[in-house]
């Protein structure tokens, strides 16, 4: 028996040849090329030689009706039917076309009408560092109580930069100061977020307002930056006692001094702010009823006023406690005592009052 030599039959060979032809034709009719240009290039800038890259005869482009079809309603490119080169029709703003997408691709179709032939072209628009970081608010205020302990963290407003990648915001810096430092948290697609951290307790009586400068810097070379001012108002805490301005007050009062006469005016001060620093004056809680009948204190001015007749024969001297109290929610008080030093003056009978802590 004669054995058949191994190999493909004629029918099989014809079928393989047909498939190869189809693949070649399909490849030539749907070739895809890719170009890359920077955003913002001038109108008329050459992108690439489509005729050469697709293996097309330049002298046939016009006859075959070569044209570009874009995927969007906006037209950015055209092909010159004389030289087969793809040109920019108008300046491209990458941030407008692709917003903040990492890859900015414009897909085109190169169409030849006769015979019909379609080729796909992709143009990548590369980002350039044409924007600086900016804050939506150039100045903003924060309020921090002076009682707040170190470690407080306050998230600040992030800067915006339309550019992407290395040209977006890469770091934040804070102006040198003794009370705050800056942390930067990377939140992926949301970008980097600045966080203000309190290093040491604030003292409103030492410094009421802290002014800081926050800078956002991109990764361009040279880099671009934007700034915002931060004003931190230190809120008062009632942490200061009222203090009398004089160590001692003394006065000689004739026993026939008319009622309603001011014999002395005391004055105290408080370093706190607002109601915590507003003072009212009064007689001390331990002052007896007789002294209360003879003297009163104007709560606003600190004036000590006689309100009944003084009688040297009944009492040569008086000791009076005067209290200065602030108006804080938990008031702080300071008391001074008026101590009478007895002195008999026959021709001018008087009462001597002396004030001391």
C-alpha positions as CSV (number, residue, x, y, z in Angstrom):
1,X,0.0,0.0,0.0
2,X,1.3,3.5,-1.0
3,X,1.6,5.9,1.9
4,X,0.5,9.6,1.5
5,X,3.2,12.1,2.0
6,X,2.3,14.3,5.0
7,X,1.4,17.9,4.3
8,X,-1.6,20.3,3.7
9,X,-4.0,19.8,0.9
10,X,-4.5,22.3,-1.9
11,X,-7.8,23.4,-0.4
12,X,-6.2,24.0,2.9
13,X,-3.4,26.0,1.4
14,X,-5.9,28.1,-0.5
15,X,-7.8,28.8,2.7
16,X,-4.7,29.8,4.6
17,X,-3.6,32.1,1.7
18,X,-7.1,33.8,1.8
19,X,-6.9,34.4,5.6
20,X,-3.4,36.0,5.2
21,X,-4.7,38.3,2.5
22,X,-7.7,39.3,4.6
23,X,-5.4,40.1,7.6
24,X,-3.1,42.2,5.5
25,X,-5.9,44.1,3.9
26,X,-7.6,44.7,7.3
27,X,-4.3,45.8,8.8
28,X,-3.6,48.3,6.0
29,X,-7.2,49.6,6.3
30,X,-7.2,50.1,10.1
31,X,-3.7,51.1,11.0
32,X,-3.4,53.1,14.3
33,X,-0.7,55.6,15.1
34,X,0.0,57.8,18.1
35,X,1.5,61.3,18.4
36,X,2.3,63.5,21.3
37,X,2.4,67.3,21.7
38,X,2.5,69.8,24.5
39,X,-0.5,71.8,25.4
40,X,-0.5,75.4,24.3
41,X,1.5,75.0,21.1
42,X,0.8,77.6,18.4
43,X,-1.7,77.1,15.6
44,X,-0.1,75.5,12.6
45,X,2.3,73.4,14.6
46,X,3.0,70.1,12.9
47,X,2.0,67.1,14.9
48,X,3.1,64.2,12.6
49,X,3.4,63.0,9.0
50,X,0.3,60.9,8.6
51,X,0.9,60.0,5.0
52,X,4.4,58.7,5.7
53,X,3.5,56.9,8.9
54,X,0.5,55.2,7.3
55,X,2.3,54.4,4.0
56,X,0.0,56.6,1.9
57,X,1.0,58.2,-1.3
58,X,0.9,62.0,-0.8
59,X,-0.1,62.7,-4.5
60,X,-3.3,60.6,-4.0
61,X,-4.5,62.2,-0.8
62,X,-6.5,65.0,-2.5
63,X,-8.0,62.6,-5.1
64,X,-9.1,60.2,-2.4
65,X,-10.6,62.9,-0.2
66,X,-8.4,62.5,2.8
67,X,-9.8,64.2,5.9
68,X,-9.8,64.1,9.7
69,X,-12.8,63.2,11.8
70,X,-12.7,64.0,15.5
71,X,-14.6,62.3,18.3
72,X,-15.8,65.6,19.8
73,X,-17.6,68.6,18.4
74,X,-14.5,70.7,18.8
75,X,-11.9,70.6,16.0
76,X,-8.3,70.9,17.0
77,X,-6.5,69.3,14.0
78,X,-6.5,69.1,10.2
79,X,-4.5,67.1,7.6
80,X,-3.0,69.0,4.7
81,X,-3.9,67.0,1.5
82,X,-0.8,68.3,-0.2
83,X,1.9,67.1,2.2
84,X,0.0,64.6,4.4
85,X,1.0,66.3,7.6
86,X,-1.3,66.7,10.6
87,X,-1.4,70.3,11.9
88,X,-2.8,72.0,15.0
89,X,-5.9,74.1,14.2
90,X,-6.0,76.1,17.4
91,X,-4.3,76.3,20.8
92,X,-5.2,73.5,23.1
93,X,-5.8,74.0,26.8
94,X,-5.2,70.6,28.3
95,X,-7.0,71.5,31.6
96,X,-10.1,72.6,29.6
97,X,-10.2,69.6,27.3
98,X,-9.3,66.8,29.9
99,X,-9.8,68.6,33.2
100,X,-7.5,66.7,35.7
101,X,-7.3,63.4,34.0
102,X,-3.8,61.9,34.1
103,X,-3.9,60.9,30.5
104,X,-5.3,63.4,28.0
105,X,-6.0,61.7,24.7
106,X,-7.7,63.0,21.6
107,X,-8.8,60.3,19.2
108,X,-9.0,61.0,15.5
109,X,-10.0,59.1,12.4
110,X,-8.2,59.6,9.1
111,X,-10.7,58.9,6.4
112,X,-10.0,58.3,2.7
113,X,-13.2,58.2,0.7
114,X,-12.2,56.5,-2.6
115,X,-11.7,53.7,-2.0
116,X,-12.9,53.9,1.6
117,X,-10.1,53.5,4.1
118,X,-10.0,54.4,7.8
119,X,-7.0,54.8,10.0
120,X,-7.1,55.7,13.7
121,X,-4.8,58.4,15.2
122,X,-4.4,59.2,18.8
123,X,-2.9,62.5,19.9
124,X,-1.7,62.7,23.5
125,X,-1.7,66.2,25.0
126,X,1.1,66.6,27.4
127,X,0.8,68.9,30.4
128,X,3.0,71.9,30.9
129,X,3.4,73.8,34.1
130,X,1.3,76.8,33.0
131,X,-0.7,77.3,36.3
132,X,0.4,78.2,39.8
133,X,-1.2,76.8,42.9
134,X,-3.8,79.1,44.4
135,X,-6.1,79.3,47.4
136,X,-9.7,80.2,46.9
137,X,-9.5,82.5,50.0
138,X,-6.4,84.6,50.3
139,X,-7.0,85.4,54.0
140,X,-8.9,83.5,56.6
141,X,-9.2,83.4,60.3
142,X,-9.2,80.7,63.0
143,X,-10.1,81.0,66.6
144,X,-8.2,79.0,69.3
145,X,-8.8,79.3,73.0
146,X,-5.7,80.0,75.1
147,X,-6.8,77.0,77.3
148,X,-6.4,74.5,74.4
149,X,-3.6,72.0,75.0
150,X,-0.7,71.4,72.6
151,X,-1.5,68.7,69.9
152,X,-4.6,70.4,68.5
153,X,-4.8,69.6,64.8
154,X,-6.7,71.9,62.4
155,X,-7.2,70.9,58.8
156,X,-6.5,73.9,56.5
157,X,-7.9,74.6,53.1
158,X,-6.0,72.9,50.3
159,X,-4.6,74.9,47.3
160,X,-5.9,74.2,43.8
161,X,-3.7,73.7,40.8
162,X,-5.3,72.7,37.4
163,X,-2.0,71.0,36.3
164,X,-1.5,67.3,37.0
165,X,1.2,65.0,38.0
166,X,4.5,66.6,39.1
167,X,3.1,70.0,38.1
168,X,0.3,69.9,40.7
169,X,0.8,70.9,44.4
170,X,3.7,68.8,45.8
171,X,4.4,70.5,49.2
172,X,3.2,73.1,51.7
173,X,5.3,75.3,53.9
174,X,4.5,77.4,56.9
175,X,6.2,80.6,57.9
176,X,8.6,80.2,60.9
177,X,6.9,80.6,64.3
178,X,7.1,79.2,67.8
179,X,3.6,77.9,68.3
180,X,2.6,75.9,65.2
181,X,4.0,73.4,62.8
182,X,2.6,71.9,59.6
183,X,1.8,68.4,58.6
184,X,0.9,67.3,55.1
185,X,-1.4,64.4,54.5
186,X,-1.6,62.7,51.0
187,X,-5.1,61.7,50.1
188,X,-4.4,60.2,46.7
189,X,-6.8,61.6,44.1
190,X,-7.8,64.4,46.5
191,X,-4.2,65.6,46.6
192,X,-2.2,66.8,49.5
193,X,-4.0,68.4,52.5
194,X,-2.2,70.8,55.0
195,X,-2.8,70.3,58.7
196,X,-1.9,72.9,61.3
197,X,-0.6,71.4,64.6
198,X,-0.4,73.4,67.9
199,X,3.0,73.0,69.5
200,X,2.6,75.1,72.7
201,X,-0.2,76.7,74.6
202,X,-1.2,80.2,73.5
203,X,-1.3,83.1,75.8
204,X,-3.7,85.9,74.8
205,X,-2.2,88.3,77.2
206,X,1.2,87.9,75.5
207,X,-0.1,87.8,71.9
208,X,-3.7,88.3,70.8
209,X,-3.3,87.4,67.1
210,X,-0.9,85.1,65.4
211,X,-0.3,85.7,61.7
212,X,1.0,82.8,59.6
213,X,1.8,82.5,55.9
214,X,0.9,79.2,54.2
215,X,2.6,78.4,50.9
216,X,1.6,75.8,48.3
217,X,4.4,74.8,45.9
218,X,4.2,72.6,42.7
219,X,6.8,70.3,41.3
220,X,7.8,72.3,38.2
221,X,11.3,73.4,37.5
222,X,11.3,76.2,38.2
223,X,8.4,75.7,40.6
224,X,5.3,77.9,40.9
225,X,3.7,78.7,44.2
226,X,0.7,80.4,45.8
227,X,0.1,81.8,49.3
228,X,-2.6,82.4,51.9
229,X,-2.5,84.4,55.1
230,X,-3.8,82.7,58.3
231,X,-4.9,84.9,61.2
232,X,-5.3,83.1,64.5
233,X,-7.4,84.9,67.1
234,X,-6.5,83.7,70.6
235,X,-9.7,83.5,72.6
236,X,-9.5,84.7,76.2
237,X,-9.8,82.5,79.2
238,X,-10.4,84.0,82.7
239,X,-6.9,83.3,83.9
240,X,-5.8,86.6,85.4
241,X,-6.8,88.1,88.8
242,X,-7.8,91.7,89.2
243,X,-4.8,93.8,90.5
244,X,-5.2,97.1,92.4
245,X,-3.0,99.8,90.9
246,X,-1.8,101.1,94.3
247,X,-0.4,99.1,97.2
248,X,-1.9,101.5,99.8
249,X,-4.6,104.2,99.9
250,X,-4.9,106.6,102.8
251,X,-7.3,109.4,103.5
252,X,-8.1,111.8,106.4
253,X,-11.8,112.5,106.7
254,X,-13.3,115.2,108.9
255,X,-16.2,114.0,111.0
256,X,-18.4,116.7,109.7
257,X,-17.8,115.7,106.0
258,X,-21.2,115.9,104.2
259,X,-22.8,112.6,103.1
260,X,-22.4,111.9,99.4
261,X,-18.7,113.0,99.5
262,X,-16.2,110.8,97.7
263,X,-13.3,110.2,100.0
264,X,-11.1,108.1,97.8
265,X,-11.2,106.2,94.5
266,X,-9.6,102.8,94.1
267,X,-8.6,101.4,90.8
268,X,-7.8,97.9,89.7
269,X,-7.0,96.3,86.3
270,X,-7.3,92.9,84.7
271,X,-5.3,91.6,81.8
272,X,-8.1,89.4,80.5
273,X,-10.3,90.5,77.7
274,X,-14.1,91.2,77.4
275,X,-16.2,90.3,80.4
276,X,-13.2,88.5,81.9
277,X,-11.4,91.8,82.1
278,X,-14.4,94.0,83.1
279,X,-14.4,94.9,86.8
280,X,-17.0,95.7,89.4
281,X,-16.2,97.1,92.9
282,X,-18.0,96.3,96.1
283,X,-17.5,96.1,99.8
284,X,-15.9,92.8,101.0
285,X,-18.1,90.0,102.2
286,X,-16.8,90.4,105.8
287,X,-17.6,94.1,106.2
288,X,-20.0,94.6,109.1
289,X,-23.3,96.2,108.8
290,X,-22.2,99.5,110.5
291,X,-19.6,100.1,107.9
292,X,-22.1,99.4,105.2
293,X,-24.3,102.0,106.7
294,X,-21.5,104.6,106.7
295,X,-19.8,103.8,103.3
296,X,-20.7,102.6,99.9
297,X,-18.7,101.8,96.8
298,X,-19.6,102.8,93.3
299,X,-19.5,99.4,91.5
300,X,-18.3,101.0,88.2
301,X,-15.9,103.7,89.3
302,X,-14.4,102.3,92.5
303,X,-15.3,105.5,94.4
304,X,-15.8,105.2,98.2
305,X,-18.6,107.5,99.2
306,X,-19.8,108.6,102.7
307,X,-23.5,107.9,103.1
308,X,-24.0,108.7,106.8
309,X,-22.6,111.0,109.4
310,X,-19.1,110.1,110.8
311,X,-18.7,110.5,114.6
312,X,-15.1,110.5,115.9
313,X,-16.3,110.0,119.4
314,X,-18.1,106.8,118.4
315,X,-15.3,105.4,116.2
316,X,-11.9,106.8,115.6
317,X,-11.0,104.6,112.6
318,X,-12.5,102.0,110.3
319,X,-11.2,99.0,108.4
320,X,-12.9,98.4,105.2
321,X,-12.4,95.5,102.7
322,X,-12.9,96.6,99.1
323,X,-13.3,93.9,96.5
324,X,-12.6,94.0,92.7
325,X,-14.3,91.2,90.8
326,X,-14.3,90.5,87.1
327,X,-17.4,89.5,85.1
328,X,-16.2,86.2,83.9
329,X,-18.5,83.1,84.1
330,X,-16.4,82.0,87.0
331,X,-15.4,85.4,88.5
332,X,-12.0,86.0,90.0
333,X,-11.8,88.4,92.9
334,X,-9.1,90.5,94.7
335,X,-9.7,92.2,98.1
336,X,-7.9,95.2,99.6
337,X,-8.4,96.2,103.2
338,X,-8.6,99.8,104.3
339,X,-6.9,99.8,107.7
340,X,-7.5,102.8,110.0
341,X,-4.5,104.2,111.8
342,X,-5.9,106.1,114.8
343,X,-4.9,109.7,115.1
344,X,-6.4,112.4,117.4
345,X,-6.2,115.9,116.0
346,X,-8.1,118.2,118.4
347,X,-8.5,121.1,116.0
348,X,-9.5,119.0,113.0
349,X,-11.1,115.8,114.2
350,X,-10.7,113.2,111.3
351,X,-10.7,109.6,110.5
352,X,-7.6,108.2,108.8
353,X,-8.1,105.3,106.4
354,X,-5.2,103.3,105.0
355,X,-5.6,100.7,102.2
356,X,-3.2,97.7,101.9
357,X,-3.2,94.2,100.5
